[in-house]
């Protein structure tokens, strides 16, 4: 979900370029509603790997604690 193809009603430019305050306000609202929209796929992958690593560490810690 991106706002790349949206055209601003105020400045008639692409909203993603943020040429005027209407563009920037819309872009900020989009990012607030979809906080991960501005993340690149590689950043999402890194986040996923980090979460998996955290889960593995939590599992290991649980095993050590119960052993
Ligand atoms: Zn604009």
PDB file of the backbone (N, CA, C, O) and the ligand in Angstrom, with CONECT records:
HET     ZN  A 101       1
ATOM      1  N   UNK A   1       0.861  -1.191   0.000  1.00  0.00           N
ATOM      2  CA  UNK A   1       0.000   0.000   0.000  1.00  0.00           C
ATOM      3  C   UNK A   1       0.896   1.240   0.000  1.00  0.00           C
ATOM      4  O   UNK A   1       1.566   1.528   0.991  1.00  0.00           O
ATOM      5  N   UNK A   2       0.902   1.959  -1.102  1.00  0.00           N
ATOM      6  CA  UNK A   2       1.697   3.176  -1.188  1.00  0.00           C
ATOM      7  C   UNK A   2       0.825   4.306  -1.707  1.00  0.00           C
ATOM      8  O   UNK A   2      -0.274   4.076  -2.212  1.00  0.00           O
ATOM      9  N   UNK A   3       1.330   5.540  -1.577  1.00  0.00           N
ATOM     10  CA  UNK A   3       0.599   6.687  -2.102  1.00  0.00           C
ATOM     11  C   UNK A   3       1.332   7.232  -3.330  1.00  0.00           C
ATOM     12  O   UNK A   3       1.206   8.413  -3.654  1.00  0.00           O
ATOM     13  N   UNK A   4       2.093   6.380  -4.008  1.00  0.00           N
ATOM     14  CA  UNK A   4       2.910   6.827  -5.130  1.00  0.00           C
ATOM     15  C   UNK A   4       2.065   7.378  -6.272  1.00  0.00           C
ATOM     16  O   UNK A   4       2.474   8.330  -6.937  1.00  0.00           O
ATOM     17  N   UNK A   5       0.898   6.798  -6.506  1.00  0.00           N
ATOM     18  CA  UNK A   5       0.114   7.156  -7.681  1.00  0.00           C
ATOM     19  C   UNK A   5      -0.943   8.201  -7.390  1.00  0.00           C
ATOM     20  O   UNK A   5      -1.693   8.594  -8.283  1.00  0.00           O
ATOM     21  N   UNK A   6      -1.009   8.655  -6.145  1.00  0.00           N
ATOM     22  CA  UNK A   6      -2.006   9.667  -5.810  1.00  0.00           C
ATOM     23  C   UNK A   6      -1.540  11.042  -6.283  1.00  0.00           C
ATOM     24  O   UNK A   6      -0.374  11.407  -6.133  1.00  0.00           O
ATOM     25  N   UNK A   7      -2.484  11.800  -6.862  1.00  0.00           N
ATOM     26  CA  UNK A   7      -2.168  13.159  -7.305  1.00  0.00           C
ATOM     27  C   UNK A   7      -2.862  14.134  -6.368  1.00  0.00           C
ATOM     28  O   UNK A   7      -4.040  13.985  -6.047  1.00  0.00           O
ATOM     29  N   UNK A   8      -2.103  15.137  -5.938  1.00  0.00           N
ATOM     30  CA  UNK A   8      -2.607  16.106  -4.976  1.00  0.00           C
ATOM     31  C   UNK A   8      -3.623  17.036  -5.638  1.00  0.00           C
ATOM     32  O   UNK A   8      -3.438  17.464  -6.778  1.00  0.00           O
ATOM     33  N   UNK A   9      -4.707  17.345  -4.902  1.00  0.00           N
ATOM     34  CA  UNK A   9      -5.716  18.258  -5.419  1.00  0.00           C
ATOM     35  C   UNK A   9      -5.268  19.708  -5.291  1.00  0.00           C
ATOM     36  O   UNK A   9      -5.819  20.590  -5.950  1.00  0.00           O
ATOM     37  N   UNK A  10      -4.284  19.957  -4.457  1.00  0.00           N
ATOM     38  CA  UNK A  10      -3.839  21.330  -4.193  1.00  0.00           C
ATOM     39  C   UNK A  10      -2.753  21.772  -5.175  1.00  0.00           C
ATOM     40  O   UNK A  10      -2.845  22.854  -5.754  1.00  0.00           O
ATOM     41  N   UNK A  11      -1.723  20.937  -5.365  1.00  0.00           N
ATOM     42  CA  UNK A  11      -0.601  21.337  -6.213  1.00  0.00           C
ATOM     43  C   UNK A  11      -0.523  20.501  -7.490  1.00  0.00           C
ATOM     44  O   UNK A  11       0.336  20.752  -8.335  1.00  0.00           O
ATOM     45  N   UNK A  12      -1.406  19.514  -7.643  1.00  0.00           N
ATOM     46  CA  UNK A  12      -1.477  18.663  -8.828  1.00  0.00           C
ATOM     47  C   UNK A  12      -0.201  17.861  -9.051  1.00  0.00           C
ATOM     48  O   UNK A  12       0.022  17.338 -10.143  1.00  0.00           O
ATOM     49  N   UNK A  13       0.626  17.763  -8.032  1.00  0.00           N
ATOM     50  CA  UNK A  13       1.818  16.941  -8.122  1.00  0.00           C
ATOM     51  C   UNK A  13       1.600  15.618  -7.408  1.00  0.00           C
ATOM     52  O   UNK A  13       0.616  15.455  -6.686  1.00  0.00           O
ATOM     53  N   UNK A  14       2.515  14.667  -7.605  1.00  0.00           N
ATOM     54  CA  UNK A  14       2.408  13.387  -6.899  1.00  0.00           C
ATOM     55  C   UNK A  14       2.513  13.592  -5.393  1.00  0.00           C
ATOM     56  O   UNK A  14       3.417  14.277  -4.913  1.00  0.00           O
ATOM     57  N   UNK A  15       1.582  12.993  -4.649  1.00  0.00           N
ATOM     58  CA  UNK A  15       1.575  13.164  -3.188  1.00  0.00           C
ATOM     59  C   UNK A  15       2.882  12.667  -2.583  1.00  0.00           C
ATOM     60  O   UNK A  15       3.350  13.194  -1.574  1.00  0.00           O
ATOM     61  N   UNK A  16       3.471  11.638  -3.215  1.00  0.00           N
ATOM     62  CA  UNK A  16       4.692  11.048  -2.657  1.00  0.00           C
ATOM     63  C   UNK A  16       5.860  12.022  -2.671  1.00  0.00           C
ATOM     64  O   UNK A  16       6.820  11.843  -1.922  1.00  0.00           O
ATOM     65  N   UNK A  17       5.796  13.051  -3.512  1.00  0.00           N
ATOM     66  CA  UNK A  17       6.887  14.023  -3.557  1.00  0.00           C
ATOM     67  C   UNK A  17       6.770  15.087  -2.465  1.00  0.00           C
ATOM     68  O   UNK A  17       7.747  15.764  -2.146  1.00  0.00           O
ATOM     69  N   UNK A  18       5.565  15.232  -1.890  1.00  0.00           N
ATOM     70  CA  UNK A  18       5.382  16.161  -0.780  1.00  0.00           C
ATOM     71  C   UNK A  18       5.657  17.604  -1.150  1.00  0.00           C
ATOM     72  O   UNK A  18       6.361  18.304  -0.422  1.00  0.00           O
ATOM     73  N   UNK A  19       5.114  18.064  -2.271  1.00  0.00           N
ATOM     74  CA  UNK A  19       5.427  19.430  -2.736  1.00  0.00           C
ATOM     75  C   UNK A  19       4.776  20.507  -1.891  1.00  0.00           C
ATOM     76  O   UNK A  19       5.345  21.586  -1.729  1.00  0.00           O
ATOM     77  N   UNK A  20       3.600  20.242  -1.350  1.00  0.00           N
ATOM     78  CA  UNK A  20       2.906  21.267  -0.563  1.00  0.00           C
ATOM     79  C   UNK A  20       2.455  20.680   0.759  1.00  0.00           C
ATOM     80  O   UNK A  20       2.639  19.490   1.016  1.00  0.00           O
ATOM     81  N   UNK A  21       1.855  21.528   1.608  1.00  0.00           N
ATOM     82  CA  UNK A  21       1.480  21.061   2.947  1.00  0.00           C
ATOM     83  C   UNK A  21       0.385  20.021   2.890  1.00  0.00           C
ATOM     84  O   UNK A  21       0.300  19.163   3.769  1.00  0.00           O
ATOM     85  N   UNK A  22      -0.470  20.084   1.852  1.00  0.00           N
ATOM     86  CA  UNK A  22      -1.534  19.082   1.718  1.00  0.00           C
ATOM     87  C   UNK A  22      -0.913  17.717   1.430  1.00  0.00           C
ATOM     88  O   UNK A  22      -1.316  16.707   2.008  1.00  0.00           O
ATOM     89  N   UNK A  23       0.073  17.696   0.529  1.00  0.00           N
ATOM     90  CA  UNK A  23       0.785  16.455   0.209  1.00  0.00           C
ATOM     91  C   UNK A  23       1.412  15.864   1.464  1.00  0.00           C
ATOM     92  O   UNK A  23       1.245  14.683   1.767  1.00  0.00           O
ATOM     93  N   UNK A  24       2.140  16.716   2.186  1.00  0.00           N
ATOM     94  CA  UNK A  24       2.876  16.220   3.347  1.00  0.00           C
ATOM     95  C   UNK A  24       1.931  15.717   4.429  1.00  0.00           C
ATOM     96  O   UNK A  24       2.206  14.706   5.076  1.00  0.00           O
ATOM     97  N   UNK A  25       0.799  16.430   4.631  1.00  0.00           N
ATOM     98  CA  UNK A  25      -0.170  16.010   5.635  1.00  0.00           C
ATOM     99  C   UNK A  25      -0.762  14.657   5.246  1.00  0.00           C
ATOM    100  O   UNK A  25      -0.934  13.778   6.092  1.00  0.00           O
ATOM    101  N   UNK A  26      -1.074  14.499   3.954  1.00  0.00           N
ATOM    102  CA  UNK A  26      -1.645  13.234   3.496  1.00  0.00           C
ATOM    103  C   UNK A  26      -0.634  12.102   3.667  1.00  0.00           C
ATOM    104  O   UNK A  26      -0.976  11.005   4.111  1.00  0.00           O
ATOM    105  N   UNK A  27       0.620  12.391   3.305  1.00  0.00           N
ATOM    106  CA  UNK A  27       1.652  11.362   3.401  1.00  0.00           C
ATOM    107  C   UNK A  27       1.858  10.949   4.860  1.00  0.00           C
ATOM    108  O   UNK A  27       2.012   9.764   5.155  1.00  0.00           O
ATOM    109  N   UNK A  28       1.859  11.923   5.768  1.00  0.00           N
ATOM    110  CA  UNK A  28       2.033  11.597   7.178  1.00  0.00           C
ATOM    111  C   UNK A  28       0.878  10.764   7.700  1.00  0.00           C
ATOM    112  O   UNK A  28       1.064   9.843   8.496  1.00  0.00           O
ATOM    113  N   UNK A  29      -0.338  11.107   7.233  1.00  0.00           N
ATOM    114  CA  UNK A  29      -1.500  10.347   7.690  1.00  0.00           C
ATOM    115  C   UNK A  29      -1.423   8.907   7.194  1.00  0.00           C
ATOM    116  O   UNK A  29      -1.749   7.969   7.921  1.00  0.00           O
ATOM    117  N   UNK A  30      -0.981   8.743   5.933  1.00  0.00           N
ATOM    118  CA  UNK A  30      -0.842   7.398   5.378  1.00  0.00           C
ATOM    119  C   UNK A  30       0.166   6.585   6.186  1.00  0.00           C
ATOM    120  O   UNK A  30      -0.047   5.402   6.450  1.00  0.00           O
ATOM    121  N   UNK A  31       1.265   7.231   6.573  1.00  0.00           N
ATOM    122  CA  UNK A  31       2.298   6.514   7.321  1.00  0.00           C
ATOM    123  C   UNK A  31       1.838   6.188   8.730  1.00  0.00           C
ATOM    124  O   UNK A  31       2.234   5.172   9.301  1.00  0.00           O
ATOM    125  N   UNK A  32       0.987   7.066   9.297  1.00  0.00           N
ATOM    126  CA  UNK A  32       0.459   6.766  10.625  1.00  0.00           C
ATOM    127  C   UNK A  32      -0.497   5.593  10.560  1.00  0.00           C
ATOM    128  O   UNK A  32      -0.484   4.736  11.443  1.00  0.00           O
ATOM    129  N   UNK A  33      -1.340   5.539   9.512  1.00  0.00           N
ATOM    130  CA  UNK A  33      -2.325   4.475   9.408  1.00  0.00           C
ATOM    131  C   UNK A  33      -1.664   3.155   9.038  1.00  0.00           C
ATOM    132  O   UNK A  33      -2.088   2.100   9.508  1.00  0.00           O
ATOM    133  N   UNK A  34      -0.627   3.201   8.197  1.00  0.00           N
ATOM    134  CA  UNK A  34       0.095   1.997   7.802  1.00  0.00           C
ATOM    135  C   UNK A  34       1.570   2.198   8.131  1.00  0.00           C
ATOM    136  O   UNK A  34       2.365   2.556   7.262  1.00  0.00           O
ATOM    137  N   UNK A  35       1.929   1.966   9.396  1.00  0.00           N
ATOM    138  CA  UNK A  35       3.285   2.297   9.850  1.00  0.00           C
ATOM    139  C   UNK A  35       4.373   1.516   9.125  1.00  0.00           C
ATOM    140  O   UNK A  35       5.531   1.933   9.144  1.00  0.00           O
ATOM    141  N   UNK A  36       4.038   0.391   8.483  1.00  0.00           N
ATOM    142  CA  UNK A  36       5.073  -0.392   7.823  1.00  0.00           C
ATOM    143  C   UNK A  36       5.121  -0.129   6.323  1.00  0.00           C
ATOM    144  O   UNK A  36       5.888  -0.771   5.606  1.00  0.00           O
ATOM    145  N   UNK A  37       4.294   0.827   5.834  1.00  0.00           N
ATOM    146  CA  UNK A  37       4.215   1.053   4.397  1.00  0.00           C
ATOM    147  C   UNK A  37       5.515   1.613   3.841  1.00  0.00           C
ATOM    148  O   UNK A  37       5.853   1.364   2.684  1.00  0.00           O
ATOM    149  N   UNK A  38       6.248   2.370   4.659  1.00  0.00           N
ATOM    150  CA  UNK A  38       7.467   2.986   4.158  1.00  0.00           C
ATOM    151  C   UNK A  38       8.682   2.094   4.326  1.00  0.00           C
ATOM    152  O   UNK A  38       9.795   2.464   3.954  1.00  0.00           O
ATOM    153  N   UNK A  39       8.455   0.900   4.898  1.00  0.00           N
ATOM    154  CA  UNK A  39       9.576  -0.032   5.051  1.00  0.00           C
ATOM    155  C   UNK A  39       9.814  -0.771   3.736  1.00  0.00           C
ATOM    156  O   UNK A  39       8.869  -1.140   3.039  1.00  0.00           O
ATOM    157  N   UNK A  40      11.053  -0.976   3.416  1.00  0.00           N
ATOM    158  CA  UNK A  40      11.385  -1.734   2.219  1.00  0.00           C
ATOM    159  C   UNK A  40      11.237  -3.218   2.527  1.00  0.00           C
ATOM    160  O   UNK A  40      11.276  -3.615   3.691  1.00  0.00           O
ATOM    161  N   UNK A  41      11.069  -4.040   1.495  1.00  0.00           N
ATOM    162  CA  UNK A  41      10.953  -5.494   1.721  1.00  0.00           C
ATOM    163  C   UNK A  41      12.144  -6.045   2.487  1.00  0.00           C
ATOM    164  O   UNK A  41      11.982  -6.938   3.320  1.00  0.00           O
ATOM    165  N   UNK A  42      13.343  -5.524   2.218  1.00  0.00           N
ATOM    166  CA  UNK A  42      14.516  -6.036   2.940  1.00  0.00           C
ATOM    167  C   UNK A  42      14.456  -5.664   4.411  1.00  0.00           C
ATOM    168  O   UNK A  42      14.896  -6.432   5.267  1.00  0.00           O
ATOM    169  N   UNK A  43      13.908  -4.477   4.712  1.00  0.00           N
ATOM    170  CA  UNK A  43      13.768  -4.076   6.107  1.00  0.00           C
ATOM    171  C   UNK A  43      12.746  -4.966   6.803  1.00  0.00           C
ATOM    172  O   UNK A  43      12.932  -5.344   7.960  1.00  0.00           O
ATOM    173  N   UNK A  44      11.660  -5.303   6.095  1.00  0.00           N
ATOM    174  CA  UNK A  44      10.667  -6.206   6.665  1.00  0.00           C
ATOM    175  C   UNK A  44      11.280  -7.574   6.920  1.00  0.00           C
ATOM    176  O   UNK A  44      11.015  -8.198   7.948  1.00  0.00           O
ATOM    177  N   UNK A  45      12.103  -8.040   5.979  1.00  0.00           N
ATOM    178  CA  UNK A  45      12.765  -9.341   6.135  1.00  0.00           C
ATOM    179  C   UNK A  45      13.682  -9.323   7.351  1.00  0.00           C
ATOM    180  O   UNK A  45      13.708 -10.274   8.132  1.00  0.00           O
ATOM    181  N   UNK A  46      14.437  -8.229   7.508  1.00  0.00           N
ATOM    182  CA  UNK A  46      15.335  -8.107   8.653  1.00  0.00           C
ATOM    183  C   UNK A  46      14.532  -8.112   9.953  1.00  0.00           C
ATOM    184  O   UNK A  46      14.941  -8.726  10.938  1.00  0.00           O
ATOM    185  N   UNK A  47      13.393  -7.428   9.950  1.00  0.00           N
ATOM    186  CA  UNK A  47      12.536  -7.399  11.130  1.00  0.00           C
ATOM    187  C   UNK A  47      12.039  -8.803  11.453  1.00  0.00           C
ATOM    188  O   UNK A  47      12.012  -9.210  12.614  1.00  0.00           O
ATOM    189  N   UNK A  48      11.645  -9.546  10.408  1.00  0.00           N
ATOM    190  CA  UNK A  48      11.154 -10.907  10.582  1.00  0.00           C
ATOM    191  C   UNK A  48      12.242 -11.804  11.159  1.00  0.00           C
ATOM    192  O   UNK A  48      11.996 -12.579  12.084  1.00  0.00           O
ATOM    193  N   UNK A  49      13.453 -11.691  10.600  1.00  0.00           N
ATOM    194  CA  UNK A  49      14.584 -12.502  11.090  1.00  0.00           C
ATOM    195  C   UNK A  49      14.878 -12.171  12.544  1.00  0.00           C
ATOM    196  O   UNK A  49      15.151 -13.064  13.346  1.00  0.00           O
ATOM    197  N   UNK A  50      14.821 -10.877  12.887  1.00  0.00           N
ATOM    198  CA  UNK A  50      15.085 -10.466  14.266  1.00  0.00           C
ATOM    199  C   UNK A  50      14.032 -11.054  15.202  1.00  0.00           C
ATOM    200  O   UNK A  50      14.358 -11.489  16.306  1.00  0.00           O
ATOM    201  N   UNK A  51      12.775 -11.070  14.767  1.00  0.00           N
ATOM    202  CA  UNK A  51      11.714 -11.638  15.591  1.00  0.00           C
ATOM    203  C   UNK A  51      11.928 -13.133  15.791  1.00  0.00           C
ATOM    204  O   UNK A  51      11.731 -13.650  16.891  1.00  0.00           O
ATOM    205  N   UNK A  52      12.337 -13.838  14.716  1.00  0.00           N
ATOM    206  CA  UNK A  52      12.608 -15.270  14.808  1.00  0.00           C
ATOM    207  C   UNK A  52      13.753 -15.525  15.782  1.00  0.00           C
ATOM    208  O   UNK A  52      13.694 -16.456  16.585  1.00  0.00           O
ATOM    209  N   UNK A  53      14.793 -14.699  15.709  1.00  0.00           N
ATOM    210  CA  UNK A  53      15.938 -14.846  16.612  1.00  0.00           C
ATOM    211  C   UNK A  53      15.495 -14.637  18.059  1.00  0.00           C
ATOM    212  O   UNK A  53      15.914 -15.372  18.953  1.00  0.00           O
ATOM    213  N   UNK A  54      14.656 -13.644  18.283  1.00  0.00           N
ATOM    214  CA  UNK A  54      14.144 -13.383  19.627  1.00  0.00           C
ATOM    215  C   UNK A  54      13.338 -14.576  20.136  1.00  0.00           C
ATOM    216  O   UNK A  54      13.454 -14.964  21.298  1.00  0.00           O
ATOM    217  N   UNK A  55      12.515 -15.159  19.248  1.00  0.00           N
ATOM    218  CA  UNK A  55      11.714 -16.314  19.639  1.00  0.00           C
ATOM    219  C   UNK A  55      12.607 -17.488  19.990  1.00  0.00           C
ATOM    220  O   UNK A  55      12.345 -18.203  20.957  1.00  0.00           O
ATOM    221  N   UNK A  56      13.670 -17.693  19.206  1.00  0.00           N
ATOM    222  CA  UNK A  56      14.608 -18.781  19.479  1.00  0.00           C
ATOM    223  C   UNK A  56      15.294 -18.585  20.820  1.00  0.00           C
ATOM    224  O   UNK A  56      15.440 -19.529  21.596  1.00  0.00           O
ATOM    225  N   UNK A  57      15.713 -17.361  21.086  1.00  0.00           N
ATOM    226  CA  UNK A  57      16.371 -17.062  22.367  1.00  0.00           C
ATOM    227  C   UNK A  57      15.404 -17.290  23.528  1.00  0.00           C
ATOM    228  O   UNK A  57      15.794 -17.813  24.572  1.00  0.00           O
ATOM    229  N   UNK A  58      14.146 -16.896  23.344  1.00  0.00           N
ATOM    230  CA  UNK A  58      13.149 -17.080  24.393  1.00  0.00           C
ATOM    231  C   UNK A  58      12.925 -18.563  24.660  1.00  0.00           C
ATOM    232  O   UNK A  58      12.799 -18.981  25.811  1.00  0.00           O
ATOM    233  N   UNK A  59      12.875 -19.362  23.581  1.00  0.00           N
ATOM    234  CA  UNK A  59      12.707 -20.805  23.733  1.00  0.00           C
ATOM    235  C   UNK A  59      13.883 -21.406  24.484  1.00  0.00           C
ATOM    236  O   UNK A  59      13.707 -22.209  25.400  1.00  0.00           O
ATOM    237  N   UNK A  60      15.090 -21.008  24.083  1.00  0.00           N
ATOM    238  CA  UNK A  60      16.292 -21.523  24.739  1.00  0.00           C
ATOM    239  C   UNK A  60      16.295 -21.157  26.220  1.00  0.00           C
ATOM    240  O   UNK A  60      16.597 -21.994  27.071  1.00  0.00           O
ATOM    241  N   UNK A  61      15.959 -19.906  26.523  1.00  0.00           N
ATOM    242  CA  UNK A  61      15.945 -19.440  27.905  1.00  0.00           C
ATOM    243  C   UNK A  61      14.941 -20.238  28.730  1.00  0.00           C
ATOM    244  O   UNK A  61      15.186 -20.560  29.893  1.00  0.00           O
ATOM    245  N   UNK A  62      13.797 -20.554  28.100  1.00  0.00           N
ATOM    246  CA  UNK A  62      12.781 -21.314  28.814  1.00  0.00           C
ATOM    247  C   UNK A  62      13.293 -22.720  29.132  1.00  0.00           C
ATOM    248  O   UNK A  62      13.074 -23.245  30.223  1.00  0.00           O
ATOM    249  N   UNK A  63      13.983 -23.321  28.146  1.00  0.00           N
ATOM    250  CA  UNK A  63      14.521 -24.667  28.359  1.00  0.00           C
ATOM    251  C   UNK A  63      15.568 -24.668  29.463  1.00  0.00           C
ATOM    252  O   UNK A  63      15.599 -25.561  30.310  1.00  0.00           O
ATOM    253  N   UNK A  64      16.435 -23.638  29.439  1.00  0.00           N
ATOM    254  CA  UNK A  64      17.490 -23.556  30.455  1.00  0.00           C
ATOM    255  C   UNK A  64      16.860 -23.367  31.830  1.00  0.00           C
ATOM    256  O   UNK A  64      17.331 -23.931  32.818  1.00  0.00           O
ATOM    257  N   UNK A  65      15.786 -22.567  31.888  1.00  0.00           N
ATOM    258  CA  UNK A  65      15.158 -22.272  33.171  1.00  0.00           C
ATOM    259  C   UNK A  65      14.476 -23.509  33.750  1.00  0.00           C
ATOM    260  O   UNK A  65      14.462 -23.696  34.966  1.00  0.00           O
ATOM    261  N   UNK A  66      13.902 -24.367  32.874  1.00  0.00           N
ATOM    262  CA  UNK A  66      13.171 -25.537  33.362  1.00  0.00           C
ATOM    263  C   UNK A  66      14.082 -26.732  33.564  1.00  0.00           C
ATOM    264  O   UNK A  66      13.685 -27.701  34.211  1.00  0.00           O
ATOM    265  N   UNK A  67      15.308 -26.688  33.020  1.00  0.00           N
ATOM    266  CA  UNK A  67      16.203 -27.845  33.114  1.00  0.00           C
ATOM    267  C   UNK A  67      16.807 -27.950  34.518  1.00  0.00           C
ATOM    268  O   UNK A  67      17.587 -28.864  34.788  1.00  0.00           O
TER     269      UNK A  67
HETATM  270 ZN    ZN A 101       0.213  19.002  -2.954  1.00  0.00          ZN
END
